[in-house]
Amino acid sequence: MRLLRSRVLSSYPRAFTMAGWKDNLGKTEHKRRRRQRHRVAKNKPPAGSSPGTLVLPEGGSAPRIRATRYTAESHEVREIRDAQELANFCRPDGFLWIDVQGLGDRSTLEWIGKNFGLHPLVLADIVHVPQRPKCEAYAEETFLVTRRLRWKGDAHDPVDERQVSLVLGKRHVLSFQEGADDVLDPVRARLEQGTGKLRGSGPDYLVYALLDAIVDEYLPILDKLGLRLEELEERVVEQPTRALLRELAALRHDLIAIRRDVWPQREALHALLRGDVGGIGEPVKIYLRDVHDHCVQVAEMVEVYREIASGLLNIYMTSIANRTNEVMKVLTVMSTIFIPLTFLVGVWGMNFAHMPELGWRFGYLLVWLFMLVLAGVLFAYFRRRGWIGREPD
């Protein structure tokens, strides 16, 4: 029996075993998480470095700088290429928004920081990606780190995360992104068209608009993740496969990453609302409460989806265990039927000289008939008990 069980398990698909489950995770999520940890480790300054040491992210793209100066009546946009052009553009009339896309050039970041008097620790936090969302106050500016999401749609990696850093000054806002992105395009369009309160308000309202655009990306992505969970729920019940396990593990990993981003982001918004840092006026805090409410809603949805994903993993393992149990039950019933037959054959297979049954003319046929009847009785008994063929009453 032990030999039979080992043969069955060895011939059973590896995805339906605990070892196969670990292999699946090892080929997808483990490598992905290891690459992410490696990326964070290489982006940190060496131990003992002076505060504010810039360590650029590996593979960072060359910065593209968009400068926007606006007032209630005017709007001007320019591509900045050097420090002199930036200094000429930074006139005292109106408010200024500098958007930097790409963190791959140290000298560019340094002359931007020098032009606006950024603290060295602010520049170090800007290039240190990824890191948790936070809100910090400095002498002349307020520094915020937030995380944005982008829907990729890949079955094994549906969501992409990027860091966006914001610096709020008295008459300017600086935004730093890891690469070229379109998450802030709606805010640019509102500035260009002059709709809403954006042009007539100060830089604190612009920071609110940027945060609102970033947080608003979370809800449609979570809706798509919810639809993906419903699809996986149907598949995990009907036909659990190795590919399904990889998709489910990747989805659960993304939900954990979103939760890791949303909770500190909610705390950072709460710090702005409490007035722990300056730069945000009371009229703008009313709008920030709406962004904070969206963060709370996202956090609650993520918690629910995480529970569903964990439940689907449990359902998957239960389905695999049930399928294994069904196979083992059939083999056990077959073995149980053949045990008495093997005993009878063994009895009449003994090589004793004086065995009365060996002289019977119809002994061979009688033994076959008896074994067939015995096997049929056992089969009918097992079927009536619901052990094979149907569930018990």
C-alpha positions as CSV (number, residue, x, y, z in Angstrom):
1,M,0.0,0.0,0.0
2,R,2.8,2.4,0.8
3,L,4.5,1.6,-2.5
4,L,1.2,2.2,-4.3
5,R,0.7,5.6,-2.6
6,S,4.2,6.7,-3.5
7,R,3.7,5.8,-7.2
8,V,0.4,7.7,-7.3
9,L,1.9,10.8,-5.8
10,S,4.9,10.7,-8.0
11,S,2.7,10.4,-11.1
12,Y,0.3,13.1,-9.9
13,P,0.9,16.6,-11.4
14,R,3.4,18.5,-9.4
15,A,1.3,21.6,-9.3
16,F,-1.2,19.7,-7.1
17,T,1.3,19.2,-4.3
18,M,2.8,21.5,-1.7
19,A,6.2,21.2,-3.3
20,G,4.7,22.2,-6.6
21,W,3.0,25.2,-5.0
22,K,6.4,26.3,-3.6
23,D,8.0,25.8,-7.0
24,N,5.3,28.0,-8.6
25,L,6.0,30.8,-6.2
26,G,9.7,30.4,-6.5
27,K,9.5,30.9,-10.3
28,T,7.4,34.0,-10.1
29,E,6.9,35.9,-6.9
30,H,10.1,34.9,-5.1
31,K,12.3,36.1,-8.0
32,R,10.3,39.3,-8.4
33,R,10.5,40.1,-4.7
34,R,14.2,39.3,-4.6
35,R,14.8,41.7,-7.6
36,Q,12.9,44.4,-5.8
37,R,14.8,43.9,-2.5
38,H,18.0,44.0,-4.6
39,R,17.0,47.2,-6.2
40,V,16.3,48.8,-2.8
41,A,19.6,47.6,-1.4
42,K,21.6,49.0,-4.3
43,N,19.8,52.3,-4.1
44,K,20.8,52.9,-0.5
45,P,24.0,55.0,0.2
46,P,26.9,53.0,1.7
47,A,27.0,52.6,5.4
48,G,28.7,55.5,7.1
49,S,28.0,58.0,4.2
50,S,27.3,61.6,5.1
51,P,23.7,62.7,5.3
52,G,22.2,63.8,1.9
53,T,24.4,61.5,-0.2
54,L,22.8,61.0,-3.6
55,V,22.6,57.5,-4.9
56,L,20.8,57.5,-8.2
57,P,18.3,54.6,-9.0
58,E,19.8,52.0,-11.2
59,G,18.6,52.4,-14.8
60,G,17.1,55.8,-14.2
61,S,16.2,57.8,-17.3
62,A,17.6,61.2,-18.2
63,P,15.5,64.0,-16.6
64,R,12.9,65.9,-18.7
65,I,11.9,69.2,-17.0
66,R,8.6,70.9,-17.7
67,A,8.3,74.3,-16.2
68,T,4.8,75.9,-15.9
69,R,4.2,79.5,-14.7
70,Y,0.6,80.5,-14.2
71,T,-1.6,83.2,-12.9
72,A,-5.3,83.7,-12.9
73,E,-5.0,85.3,-16.4
74,S,-2.0,83.7,-18.0
75,H,-0.3,80.3,-18.5
76,E,3.1,79.5,-19.9
77,V,4.9,76.2,-20.4
78,R,8.5,75.7,-21.2
79,E,11.0,72.7,-21.6
80,I,14.0,73.5,-19.3
81,R,17.5,72.2,-20.5
82,D,20.0,73.9,-18.2
83,A,20.3,75.9,-15.0
84,Q,20.5,79.3,-16.6
85,E,17.2,78.7,-18.5
86,L,15.6,77.7,-15.3
87,A,16.8,80.7,-13.4
88,N,15.5,83.0,-16.2
89,F,12.1,81.3,-16.1
90,C,11.7,81.6,-12.3
91,R,10.4,85.2,-12.2
92,P,8.4,86.5,-9.2
93,D,5.2,87.0,-11.1
94,G,2.7,84.1,-10.7
95,F,3.2,80.6,-9.4
96,L,5.6,78.0,-10.6
97,W,5.3,74.3,-11.2
98,I,8.4,72.4,-12.1
99,D,7.8,68.8,-13.1
100,V,10.9,66.5,-13.4
101,Q,10.4,63.2,-15.2
102,G,13.4,60.9,-14.7
103,L,16.0,60.7,-11.9
104,G,19.0,59.5,-13.9
105,D,21.3,62.6,-13.9
106,R,23.0,63.8,-10.7
107,S,24.1,67.2,-12.0
108,T,20.6,68.1,-13.1
109,L,19.1,67.3,-9.8
110,E,21.8,69.2,-8.0
111,W,21.3,72.5,-9.9
112,I,17.5,72.1,-9.5
113,G,18.0,71.7,-5.8
114,K,20.5,74.6,-5.7
115,N,18.1,76.9,-7.6
116,F,15.3,76.3,-5.1
117,G,17.4,75.9,-2.0
118,L,16.4,72.3,-1.3
119,H,17.7,70.6,1.8
120,P,20.3,67.8,0.9
121,L,18.1,65.3,2.7
122,V,15.2,66.2,0.4
123,L,17.2,65.5,-2.7
124,A,18.5,62.2,-1.1
125,D,14.9,61.1,-0.4
126,I,13.8,62.1,-3.9
127,V,16.3,59.7,-5.6
128,H,15.9,57.0,-3.0
129,V,13.2,54.9,-4.6
130,P,11.1,53.1,-3.6
131,Q,10.3,54.3,-0.1
132,R,7.2,54.7,2.0
133,P,4.9,57.7,1.5
134,K,5.5,60.4,4.1
135,C,5.2,64.1,4.8
136,E,8.0,66.2,6.3
137,A,8.4,69.9,7.1
138,Y,11.6,71.8,6.4
139,A,12.5,75.4,6.9
140,E,11.2,76.8,3.6
141,E,9.3,73.9,2.1
142,T,7.1,70.9,2.8
143,F,8.2,67.6,1.3
144,L,5.8,64.8,0.4
145,V,6.4,61.3,-0.9
146,T,3.5,59.5,-2.5
147,R,3.1,56.3,-4.6
148,R,1.1,56.1,-7.8
149,L,-0.3,53.0,-9.6
150,R,-0.5,52.1,-13.2
151,W,-2.6,49.3,-14.7
152,K,-0.4,47.0,-16.9
153,G,-2.9,44.2,-17.3
154,D,-0.3,41.4,-17.4
155,A,-1.8,38.3,-15.8
156,H,1.4,37.7,-13.7
157,D,2.2,41.4,-13.0
158,P,-1.0,43.5,-13.4
159,V,0.0,46.6,-11.5
160,D,3.1,48.9,-11.7
161,E,4.1,51.2,-8.8
162,R,6.0,54.4,-9.2
163,Q,7.2,57.1,-6.7
164,V,6.2,60.7,-7.0
165,S,7.9,63.3,-4.7
166,L,6.4,66.7,-4.2
167,V,8.0,69.8,-2.7
168,L,5.7,72.7,-1.7
169,G,7.3,76.1,-1.4
170,K,5.8,79.6,-0.9
171,R,5.3,80.3,-4.6
172,H,6.3,77.0,-6.3
173,V,5.7,73.3,-6.5
174,L,8.3,70.8,-7.6
175,S,7.3,67.3,-8.6
176,F,9.7,64.4,-9.3
177,Q,8.8,61.2,-11.1
178,E,10.8,58.1,-11.8
179,G,10.1,58.3,-15.5
180,A,7.8,59.8,-18.2
181,D,4.3,59.3,-17.1
182,D,0.8,60.6,-17.7
183,V,-0.7,60.5,-14.3
184,L,-0.4,64.3,-13.9
185,D,-1.7,65.1,-17.4
186,P,-5.2,65.9,-16.2
187,V,-3.8,68.6,-13.9
188,R,-1.7,70.1,-16.8
189,A,-4.9,70.1,-19.0
190,R,-6.8,72.0,-16.3
191,L,-4.0,74.6,-16.0
192,E,-3.9,75.0,-19.8
193,Q,-7.6,75.4,-20.2
194,G,-8.0,77.6,-17.1
195,T,-11.0,75.6,-15.7
196,G,-11.8,75.3,-12.1
197,K,-10.0,77.1,-9.2
198,L,-6.5,75.9,-10.1
199,R,-5.1,79.0,-11.8
200,G,-6.6,81.4,-9.2
201,S,-5.3,79.5,-6.2
202,G,-1.9,79.1,-4.7
203,P,0.6,76.3,-4.8
204,D,-1.1,74.5,-1.9
205,Y,-4.1,74.0,-4.1
206,L,-1.9,72.7,-6.9
207,V,-0.4,70.1,-4.4
208,Y,-4.0,69.1,-3.6
209,A,-4.8,68.7,-7.3
210,L,-1.7,66.5,-7.8
211,L,-2.4,64.3,-4.8
212,D,-6.1,64.0,-5.9
213,A,-5.0,62.9,-9.4
214,I,-2.6,60.3,-8.0
215,V,-5.1,58.9,-5.5
216,D,-7.9,58.8,-8.0
217,E,-5.9,56.3,-10.0
218,Y,-6.3,53.8,-7.2
219,L,-10.0,53.2,-7.4
220,P,-10.4,52.1,-11.1
221,I,-7.3,49.9,-10.6
222,L,-8.9,48.3,-7.6
223,D,-12.1,47.8,-9.5
224,K,-10.1,45.9,-12.2
225,L,-8.4,43.8,-9.5
226,G,-11.8,43.0,-8.0
227,L,-13.0,41.8,-11.4
228,R,-9.8,39.7,-11.7
229,L,-10.5,38.2,-8.3
230,E,-14.0,37.2,-9.4
231,E,-12.6,35.5,-12.5
232,L,-10.0,33.7,-10.5
233,E,-12.7,32.6,-8.0
234,E,-14.6,30.8,-10.8
235,R,-11.5,29.2,-12.2
236,V,-10.1,28.0,-8.9
237,V,-13.3,26.1,-8.2
238,E,-13.8,24.6,-11.6
239,Q,-10.2,23.8,-12.7
240,P,-7.3,24.7,-10.5
241,T,-4.1,24.8,-12.5
242,R,-0.5,25.9,-12.1
243,A,-1.0,29.0,-14.2
244,L,-3.9,29.9,-12.0
245,L,-1.8,29.7,-8.9
246,R,0.8,32.0,-10.4
247,E,-1.8,34.6,-11.3
248,L,-3.3,34.4,-7.9
249,A,0.0,34.7,-6.1
250,A,1.0,37.7,-8.3
251,L,-2.4,39.4,-7.6
252,R,-2.0,38.8,-3.9
253,H,1.5,40.3,-4.0
254,D,0.2,43.4,-5.7
255,L,-2.5,43.8,-3.1
256,I,0.1,43.6,-0.4
257,A,2.2,46.2,-2.2
258,I,-0.8,48.5,-2.5
259,R,-1.6,48.2,1.1
260,R,2.0,49.0,1.9
261,D,1.6,52.2,-0.1
262,V,-1.9,53.3,1.0
263,W,-1.6,53.1,4.8
264,P,1.4,55.5,5.1
265,Q,-0.1,57.7,2.4
266,R,-3.2,58.0,4.5
267,E,-1.1,59.0,7.5
268,A,0.7,61.6,5.5
269,L,-2.6,63.2,4.3
270,H,-3.8,63.1,7.9
271,A,-0.6,65.0,9.0
272,L,-1.4,67.7,6.4
273,L,-5.0,67.9,7.7
274,R,-3.9,68.2,11.3
275,G,-1.5,71.0,10.5
276,D,1.6,69.1,11.6
277,V,3.4,70.7,8.6
278,G,2.9,74.1,7.1
279,G,2.1,75.3,3.7
280,I,-1.5,74.1,3.4
281,G,-4.1,76.8,4.0
282,E,-7.4,76.1,5.7
283,P,-9.5,76.4,2.5
284,V,-7.4,73.7,0.8
285,K,-7.7,71.4,3.8
286,I,-11.4,71.0,3.0
287,Y,-10.5,69.6,-0.3
288,L,-7.7,67.4,1.2
289,R,-10.3,65.8,3.4
290,D,-11.9,64.4,0.2
291,V,-8.5,62.9,-0.8
292,H,-8.1,61.4,2.6
293,D,-11.5,59.8,2.4
294,H,-10.6,58.2,-0.9
295,C,-7.4,56.8,0.8
296,V,-9.5,55.4,3.6
297,Q,-11.9,53.8,1.0
298,V,-8.9,52.4,-0.9
299,A,-7.4,50.9,2.3
300,E,-10.7,49.2,3.2
301,M,-11.1,47.8,-0.3
302,V,-7.5,46.5,-0.3
303,E,-8.1,44.7,3.1
304,V,-11.2,43.1,1.7
305,Y,-9.5,42.0,-1.5
306,R,-6.5,40.6,0.5
307,E,-8.9,38.5,2.5
308,I,-10.5,37.2,-0.7
309,A,-7.1,36.4,-2.3
310,S,-6.0,34.6,0.8
311,G,-9.3,32.7,0.8
312,L,-8.8,31.7,-2.8
313,L,-5.4,30.4,-2.1
314,N,-6.9,28.3,0.7
315,I,-9.7,27.1,-1.7
316,Y,-7.0,26.2,-4.3
317,M,-5.1,24.1,-1.8
318,T,-8.3,22.5,-0.6
319,S,-9.4,21.7,-4.1
320,I,-6.0,20.1,-4.8
321,A,-6.2,18.1,-1.5
322,N,-9.8,17.0,-2.3
323,R,-8.7,15.8,-5.8
324,T,-5.8,13.9,-4.3
325,N,-8.1,12.4,-1.7
326,E,-10.5,11.3,-4.5
327,V,-7.7,9.5,-6.3
328,M,-6.5,7.9,-3.1
329,K,-10.0,6.8,-2.2
330,V,-10.5,5.0,-5.5
331,L,-7.1,3.3,-5.2
332,T,-7.9,2.3,-1.6
333,V,-11.3,0.8,-2.6
334,M,-9.6,-1.1,-5.4
335,S,-6.9,-2.4,-3.0
336,T,-9.6,-3.4,-0.4
337,I,-11.5,-5.4,-3.0
338,F,-8.3,-7.2,-4.1
339,I,-7.1,-8.0,-0.5
340,P,-9.5,-11.0,0.1
341,L,-9.0,-12.2,-3.5
342,T,-5.3,-12.2,-3.0
343,F,-5.8,-14.1,0.3
344,L,-7.8,-16.8,-1.5
345,V,-5.3,-17.1,-4.3
346,G,-2.5,-17.4,-1.8
347,V,-4.3,-20.2,0.1
348,W,-4.8,-22.3,-3.0
349,G,-1.4,-21.5,-4.3
350,M,0.3,-23.3,-1.5
351,N,2.3,-26.4,-2.6
352,F,1.0,-28.9,-0.1
353,A,0.7,-32.5,-1.3
354,H,-2.7,-33.2,0.4
355,M,-5.2,-30.4,-0.5
356,P,-8.7,-31.8,-1.1
357,E,-9.8,-28.9,-3.3
358,L,-7.0,-29.6,-5.8
359,G,-8.8,-32.8,-6.9
360,W,-12.2,-31.3,-7.6
361,R,-13.2,-31.3,-11.2
362,F,-14.9,-27.9,-11.1
363,G,-12.7,-26.4,-8.4
364,Y,-11.1,-23.8,-10.7
365,L,-14.4,-22.5,-11.9
366,L,-15.9,-22.5,-8.4
367,V,-12.9,-20.4,-7.1
368,W,-13.3,-17.9,-9.9
369,L,-17.1,-17.7,-9.3
370,F,-16.5,-17.2,-5.6
371,M,-14.0,-14.4,-6.2
372,L,-16.2,-12.6,-8.7
373,V,-19.2,-12.8,-6.3
374,L,-17.0,-11.6,-3.4
375,A,-15.7,-8.6,-5.5
376,G,-19.2,-7.7,-6.6
377,V,-20.5,-7.8,-3.1
378,L,-17.7,-5.6,-1.8
379,F,-18.2,-3.2,-4.7
380,A,-22.0,-2.9,-4.1
381,Y,-21.3,-2.4,-0.4
382,F,-18.9,0.4,-1.0
383,R,-21.2,2.0,-3.5
384,R,-24.1,1.9,-1.1
385,R,-22.0,3.5,1.6
386,G,-21.2,6.3,-0.9
387,W,-17.5,5.6,-0.9
388,I,-17.4,5.3,-4.7
389,G,-19.7,6.4,-7.5
390,R,-21.8,8.9,-5.5
391,E,-21.8,10.9,-2.3
392,P,-23.3,9.3,0.9
393,D,-26.9,10.1,1.8
